[in-house]
Amino acid sequence: MMDKVRMGVIGCGGVTLMAHLPNILQNEKVELIALCDINNNNLEKAKLRSGIKKTYQNYNQMLEKESLDAVIIATPNYLHKEQAIATAEASVNALVEKPLACTNKEGWEIVDAFKKANKKIMIGCDRRFSLQSEISKKLIEVGFIGDIKMSRATMHELYKPYHENISLTDFRVKPNECGAGTLFDQGSHKVDLVRWLVGKEVKRVLGNAKRLFMPKGCPDDIAWILLEFEDETIGSVSTNRFSPVVSEVTEIYGIEGTIYLSSDAINPYQSVPLAVYSDKDYEWDAFPEVIKKYRYPQHFFFEDLISKPIKKRWMPIAPPRESSYKRMMDHFVDCLINDKEPSVTGEDGAKVLEILCGVFKSMKTNSWVDLPLKEEIIPPLYKKS
């Protein structure tokens, strides 16, 4: 068991500067050792933000020369496979930004490398770590909405705000570097969140991803995915890169209740980040502890104590706004120090990639695609090296 995690960073672009570095530096159980990026300007910005002077432009040199417990891999998608496998072969743990890789085969090769090295790998799906996501998961686990039969998730947002203000590179509009566009970028988040909340494996997928808005030569900017789970229940995911304001929601429908949650934005249609309803009969003492503190009386201070069962109604919940990236980093560090399995495993990342790559096969065959895939699916605009 280690007392402190010696960490390095591979890739010092926008997500590292805005999310990873601040949350590495605030964690007292982490010692940031070195930074790596092929772009010297990015390195200088990261040095300024972190105060770390030891930098590299070759990740293999960093892995060889520094004594590291873990690295963050936050580089363009096409680099994930070689960098992650090199990290595993150097006997170093890793948090890899989503998507795990650019093809389903590459994803499983990364997973196998970490298994062989007996090292931990976690995928950077931070939306799981918002408080509203964690509350939703706990409610589902205690049966608050009953057996889940249907789910829907969306992430619609314009490309420009993030990529003109935060990104330091334009790899997300270059198919050879990103593999796919909104399908991989936003789709990774929403497919992962639905799989985790529903708690079931996807057995087949139907979908479409295409470019309708962005300039010619860019990857897909709209995607729609239909999921069939192992128990034949249904889910759907949609994403785009042209909505001028963010529209992001996840809906979970059980036979005894419903959960609506959002981690990215609220609007007049979604006035709170979480709303839950249960048709179950509860008395106050048996009501789930995770939401007791969010249920306020509507007519009389003691109404929930004297009503048996308590009145059924929608409950709006606005938990404190805490950084999901901070909570994700804290979880990763805790897993390393206390030898725990990360919440978002390498297998989770590979299974999400199977679903996303299955969309391209579905487009080619114009049909449902069974999972797991039997062959490597290469995104149509991605030229695998």
C-alpha positions as CSV (number, residue, x, y, z in Angstrom):
1,M,0.0,0.0,0.0
2,M,1.4,3.4,-1.0
3,D,1.1,6.5,1.2
4,K,1.3,9.0,-1.7
5,V,0.7,8.6,-5.4
6,R,3.6,9.8,-7.6
7,M,1.9,11.0,-10.7
8,G,2.8,12.1,-14.2
9,V,0.6,13.6,-17.0
10,I,0.8,12.7,-20.6
11,G,-1.0,15.4,-22.6
12,C,-1.2,19.0,-21.4
13,G,-4.1,20.3,-23.5
14,G,-7.4,22.0,-22.4
15,V,-8.9,19.2,-20.3
16,T,-5.6,18.8,-18.4
17,L,-5.3,22.5,-17.7
18,M,-9.0,23.0,-16.7
19,A,-9.7,19.8,-14.9
20,H,-6.9,17.3,-14.3
21,L,-4.1,19.6,-13.1
22,P,-6.2,21.5,-10.5
23,N,-7.5,18.4,-9.0
24,I,-4.2,16.6,-8.9
25,L,-2.7,19.6,-7.1
26,Q,-5.5,19.9,-4.5
27,N,-5.2,16.3,-3.5
28,E,-2.8,16.0,-0.6
29,K,-2.2,12.3,-1.4
30,V,-0.7,13.0,-4.8
31,E,2.7,14.3,-5.7
32,L,2.9,15.6,-9.2
33,I,6.3,14.5,-10.6
34,A,6.4,15.4,-14.3
35,L,4.5,16.6,-17.3
36,C,4.7,15.5,-20.9
37,D,3.4,17.0,-24.2
38,I,4.9,17.1,-27.7
39,N,3.9,20.8,-27.9
40,N,6.2,23.0,-26.0
41,N,3.6,25.8,-25.7
42,N,1.2,23.5,-23.9
43,L,4.0,22.3,-21.6
44,E,4.8,25.9,-20.7
45,K,1.2,26.6,-19.8
46,A,1.0,23.5,-17.7
47,K,4.3,24.4,-16.0
48,L,2.9,27.8,-15.1
49,R,-0.3,26.4,-13.8
50,S,1.3,23.6,-11.7
51,G,4.7,24.9,-10.7
52,I,6.2,21.6,-11.9
53,K,9.5,22.2,-13.7
54,K,10.3,18.6,-14.8
55,T,8.9,18.2,-18.3
56,Y,9.2,15.8,-21.3
57,Q,8.2,15.8,-24.9
58,N,8.6,12.0,-25.1
59,Y,6.4,9.9,-22.9
60,N,8.6,6.9,-23.1
61,Q,11.5,8.9,-21.6
62,M,9.2,10.1,-18.8
63,L,8.1,6.5,-18.1
64,E,11.7,5.3,-18.1
65,K,13.4,8.0,-16.1
66,E,10.8,8.8,-13.5
67,S,9.6,6.6,-10.7
68,L,5.8,6.9,-11.2
69,D,2.8,5.2,-9.6
70,A,0.3,6.5,-12.1
71,V,-0.2,8.7,-15.2
72,I,-3.1,10.6,-16.6
73,I,-3.4,10.1,-20.4
74,A,-5.2,13.0,-21.9
75,T,-4.0,13.0,-25.5
76,P,-5.8,12.8,-28.9
77,N,-7.7,9.5,-29.1
78,Y,-5.5,7.9,-31.7
79,L,-2.5,8.0,-29.3
80,H,-4.3,6.3,-26.4
81,K,-3.5,2.7,-27.4
82,E,0.3,3.1,-27.8
83,Q,0.6,5.3,-24.7
84,A,-1.6,3.2,-22.5
85,I,0.2,0.0,-23.5
86,A,3.6,1.6,-22.9
87,T,2.3,2.7,-19.5
88,A,1.2,-0.8,-18.6
89,E,4.5,-2.3,-19.8
90,A,6.3,0.3,-17.6
91,S,4.3,-1.1,-14.6
92,V,2.4,2.1,-14.1
93,N,-1.3,2.6,-13.4
94,A,-3.3,4.9,-15.6
95,L,-6.4,7.1,-15.9
96,V,-7.1,7.3,-19.6
97,E,-9.5,9.9,-21.0
98,K,-12.5,8.7,-22.9
99,P,-12.9,7.2,-25.4
100,L,-10.5,4.4,-24.5
101,A,-9.2,4.1,-28.1
102,C,-10.4,4.4,-31.7
103,T,-11.4,0.8,-32.5
104,N,-12.9,-2.0,-30.4
105,K,-9.8,-4.1,-30.9
106,E,-7.5,-1.4,-29.7
107,G,-9.7,-1.0,-26.6
108,W,-9.4,-4.7,-25.6
109,E,-5.6,-4.7,-26.3
110,I,-5.3,-1.9,-23.8
111,V,-7.3,-3.8,-21.2
112,D,-5.3,-7.0,-21.8
113,A,-2.0,-5.0,-21.3
114,F,-3.1,-3.8,-17.9
115,K,-4.3,-7.2,-16.9
116,K,-1.0,-8.7,-17.9
117,A,0.9,-6.0,-15.9
118,N,-1.4,-6.4,-13.0
119,K,-1.9,-2.6,-13.0
120,K,-5.1,-0.5,-12.6
121,I,-6.7,1.4,-15.5
122,M,-9.6,3.8,-15.1
123,I,-11.5,5.6,-17.8
124,G,-12.1,9.3,-17.5
125,C,-15.9,9.3,-17.6
126,D,-16.5,12.1,-15.1
127,R,-20.2,12.3,-15.4
128,R,-20.6,9.2,-13.2
129,F,-19.1,11.3,-10.4
130,S,-21.6,14.2,-10.3
131,L,-23.6,14.1,-7.0
132,Q,-26.9,13.7,-8.9
133,S,-25.5,10.7,-10.8
134,E,-24.4,9.1,-7.6
135,I,-27.7,9.8,-5.8
136,S,-29.5,8.3,-8.8
137,K,-27.4,5.1,-8.7
138,K,-28.1,4.7,-5.0
139,L,-31.9,5.1,-5.5
140,I,-31.8,2.5,-8.3
141,E,-29.9,0.1,-6.1
142,V,-32.4,0.3,-3.3
143,G,-35.3,-0.3,-5.7
144,F,-36.8,3.2,-5.5
145,I,-38.1,3.1,-9.1
146,G,-38.5,-0.6,-9.4
147,D,-37.3,-2.7,-12.4
148,I,-35.9,-0.5,-15.1
149,K,-37.5,-1.0,-18.5
150,M,-36.4,2.0,-20.5
151,S,-33.7,4.7,-20.5
152,R,-32.8,7.7,-22.6
153,A,-29.8,10.0,-22.6
154,T,-28.9,13.1,-24.7
155,M,-25.9,15.4,-24.9
156,H,-26.5,18.2,-27.5
157,E,-24.0,21.1,-27.5
158,L,-22.4,23.4,-30.0
159,Y,-18.8,22.6,-30.9
160,K,-17.4,26.1,-30.6
161,P,-17.7,27.2,-26.9
162,Y,-15.5,24.4,-25.6
163,H,-13.2,24.1,-28.6
164,E,-12.6,27.8,-29.0
165,N,-12.2,28.6,-25.3
166,I,-10.7,25.5,-23.7
167,S,-9.2,23.2,-26.3
168,L,-5.5,23.8,-27.2
169,T,-5.7,21.5,-30.2
170,D,-8.2,20.8,-33.0
171,F,-7.9,17.0,-33.0
172,R,-11.6,16.5,-32.4
173,V,-12.3,17.7,-36.0
174,K,-9.6,15.6,-37.5
175,P,-10.9,12.0,-38.2
176,N,-7.4,10.5,-38.2
177,E,-6.8,11.8,-34.7
178,C,-10.2,11.5,-33.0
179,G,-11.5,8.4,-34.9
180,A,-15.1,9.7,-34.7
181,G,-16.8,13.0,-33.7
182,T,-19.8,13.4,-31.4
183,L,-20.3,9.6,-31.4
184,F,-17.0,9.2,-29.5
185,D,-16.8,12.5,-27.7
186,Q,-20.2,12.9,-26.2
187,G,-21.4,9.4,-26.9
188,S,-18.7,7.9,-24.6
189,H,-20.1,9.9,-21.7
190,K,-23.8,9.1,-22.2
191,V,-23.5,5.4,-23.2
192,D,-21.2,4.9,-20.1
193,L,-23.7,6.7,-17.8
194,V,-26.7,4.7,-19.1
195,R,-24.9,1.3,-18.8
196,W,-23.8,2.2,-15.2
197,L,-27.2,3.5,-14.0
198,V,-29.2,0.7,-15.6
199,G,-26.8,-1.9,-14.4
200,K,-27.3,-4.3,-17.4
201,E,-25.1,-5.2,-20.4
202,V,-26.0,-4.2,-23.9
203,K,-26.6,-7.2,-26.2
204,R,-27.2,-5.4,-29.5
205,V,-27.1,-1.9,-31.0
206,L,-28.7,0.0,-33.9
207,G,-27.6,3.5,-34.8
208,N,-26.4,6.2,-37.1
209,A,-23.7,8.9,-37.0
210,K,-23.1,11.4,-39.7
211,R,-22.0,15.0,-40.5
212,L,-24.8,17.5,-41.1
213,F,-23.5,20.8,-39.9
214,M,-19.7,21.0,-39.6
215,P,-17.4,21.7,-42.6
216,K,-16.6,19.0,-45.1
217,G,-13.8,16.7,-43.9
218,C,-14.9,16.9,-40.3
219,P,-16.2,13.7,-38.5
220,D,-19.8,13.1,-37.5
221,D,-21.7,15.9,-35.7
222,I,-24.9,14.0,-35.0
223,A,-25.5,10.5,-33.6
224,W,-28.4,8.4,-32.6
225,I,-28.0,5.0,-30.8
226,L,-30.7,2.5,-29.9
227,L,-29.6,-0.1,-27.3
228,E,-31.2,-3.4,-26.4
229,F,-30.0,-4.8,-23.0
230,E,-29.6,-8.4,-22.0
231,D,-33.1,-8.6,-20.6
232,E,-34.6,-7.1,-23.8
233,T,-35.2,-3.7,-22.2
234,I,-34.5,-0.6,-24.4
235,G,-32.3,2.5,-24.1
236,S,-31.4,5.3,-26.5
237,V,-28.6,7.9,-26.7
238,S,-28.5,11.0,-29.0
239,T,-25.7,13.6,-29.3
240,N,-24.9,16.5,-31.6
241,R,-22.4,19.3,-32.0
242,F,-24.7,22.1,-33.4
243,S,-27.2,22.9,-30.6
244,P,-26.4,26.6,-29.6
245,V,-27.0,25.9,-25.9
246,V,-26.4,22.6,-24.1
247,S,-29.3,20.2,-23.8
248,E,-28.3,17.3,-21.7
249,V,-30.5,14.9,-19.8
250,T,-30.6,11.3,-18.7
251,E,-34.0,9.6,-18.0
252,I,-34.4,6.3,-16.3
253,Y,-37.8,4.7,-16.3
254,G,-38.8,1.9,-13.9
255,I,-42.1,0.2,-13.4
256,E,-42.4,2.0,-10.0
257,G,-40.8,5.3,-10.7
258,T,-38.8,7.7,-12.8
259,I,-35.5,9.6,-12.5
260,Y,-34.5,12.7,-14.5
261,L,-30.9,14.0,-14.1
262,S,-28.6,16.4,-15.8
263,S,-24.9,17.1,-15.1
264,D,-24.1,19.8,-17.7
265,A,-26.8,22.4,-17.7
266,I,-30.3,23.4,-16.6
267,N,-33.0,25.2,-18.5
268,P,-36.7,26.1,-18.1
269,Y,-37.6,22.5,-19.0
270,Q,-35.0,21.1,-16.5
271,S,-35.1,23.6,-13.6
272,V,-33.1,21.3,-11.2
273,P,-30.3,18.9,-11.9
274,L,-32.2,15.9,-10.5
275,A,-35.9,15.0,-10.1
276,V,-37.2,11.7,-8.9
277,Y,-40.6,10.1,-8.5
278,S,-41.6,6.8,-6.9
279,D,-45.0,5.1,-6.9
280,K,-44.0,2.9,-4.0
281,D,-45.6,3.2,-0.5
282,Y,-43.1,4.5,2.0
283,E,-43.3,5.6,5.6
284,W,-40.8,8.2,6.6
285,D,-38.5,5.8,8.6
286,A,-38.1,3.6,5.5
287,F,-37.7,6.4,3.0
288,P,-34.2,6.3,1.3
289,E,-31.7,8.2,3.4
290,V,-30.0,9.6,0.3
291,I,-32.9,11.9,-0.5
292,K,-34.5,12.6,2.9
293,K,-32.6,15.8,3.3
294,Y,-33.9,17.1,-0.1
295,R,-37.6,16.5,0.5
296,Y,-39.3,19.6,1.9
297,P,-42.9,19.7,3.1
298,Q,-45.4,21.4,0.9
299,H,-48.3,22.0,3.3
300,F,-47.4,21.2,6.9
301,F,-44.0,20.8,8.7
302,F,-44.7,17.3,10.0
303,E,-46.7,16.0,7.0
304,D,-44.3,13.3,6.0
305,L,-44.2,12.0,9.6
306,I,-47.9,11.7,10.0
307,S,-48.8,10.6,6.4
308,K,-48.8,6.8,6.2
309,P,-47.7,6.3,3.5
310,I,-46.1,9.6,2.7
311,K,-47.6,11.4,-0.2
312,K,-46.3,10.5,-3.6
313,R,-45.0,13.4,-5.7
314,W,-42.1,14.6,-7.8
315,M,-39.1,15.6,-5.7
316,P,-36.8,18.2,-7.2
317,I,-33.2,17.8,-5.9
318,A,-30.4,20.3,-6.2
319,P,-27.3,18.8,-4.6
320,P,-24.2,21.0,-4.0
321,R,-22.4,21.7,-7.2
322,E,-19.1,19.8,-6.8
323,S,-16.6,19.2,-9.5
324,S,-17.1,15.8,-11.0
325,Y,-13.5,15.8,-12.1
326,K,-12.4,16.4,-8.6
327,R,-14.5,13.5,-7.3
328,M,-13.2,11.3,-10.1
329,M,-9.6,12.2,-9.3
330,D,-10.1,11.6,-5.6
331,H,-11.7,8.2,-6.4
332,F,-8.8,7.2,-8.6
333,V,-6.2,8.1,-6.0
334,D,-8.2,6.3,-3.3
335,C,-8.2,3.2,-5.5
336,L,-4.5,3.3,-5.9
337,I,-3.7,3.9,-2.2
338,N,-6.2,1.4,-0.9
339,D,-5.9,-1.2,-3.7
340,K,-9.5,-0.9,-4.8
341,E,-11.1,-1.6,-8.2
342,P,-11.9,1.7,-10.0
343,S,-15.5,2.5,-10.6
344,V,-15.0,3.0,-14.4
345,T,-12.8,0.0,-15.3
346,G,-10.9,-0.7,-18.5
347,E,-13.5,-3.3,-19.3
348,D,-16.2,-0.6,-19.0
349,G,-14.3,1.6,-21.5
350,A,-13.9,-1.3,-23.9
351,K,-17.5,-2.3,-23.7
352,V,-18.6,1.3,-24.4
353,L,-16.3,1.3,-27.4
354,E,-17.8,-1.9,-28.7
355,I,-21.2,-0.2,-28.6
356,L,-19.9,2.9,-30.4
357,C,-18.1,1.0,-33.0
358,G,-21.2,-1.2,-33.4
359,V,-23.0,1.9,-34.7
360,F,-20.7,2.0,-37.7
361,K,-21.3,-1.6,-38.4
362,S,-25.0,-1.0,-38.0
363,M,-24.8,1.8,-40.6
364,K,-23.0,-0.5,-43.0
365,T,-25.4,-3.5,-42.6
366,N,-28.5,-1.4,-42.1
367,S,-29.5,-3.7,-39.2
368,W,-29.1,-4.4,-35.5
369,V,-25.6,-5.5,-34.5
370,D,-25.0,-8.2,-31.9
371,L,-22.4,-7.6,-29.2
372,P,-19.7,-8.3,-28.5
373,L,-18.4,-7.7,-31.9
374,K,-16.6,-10.6,-33.7
375,E,-14.3,-8.4,-35.8
376,E,-12.5,-5.1,-35.5
377,I,-14.6,-2.2,-36.6
378,I,-12.7,0.8,-37.9
379,P,-14.5,4.1,-38.1
380,P,-15.0,5.0,-41.8
381,L,-12.9,8.2,-41.8
382,Y,-10.2,6.8,-39.5
383,K,-7.0,5.6,-41.2
384,K,-5.5,3.2,-38.7
385,S,-1.7,3.3,-38.6
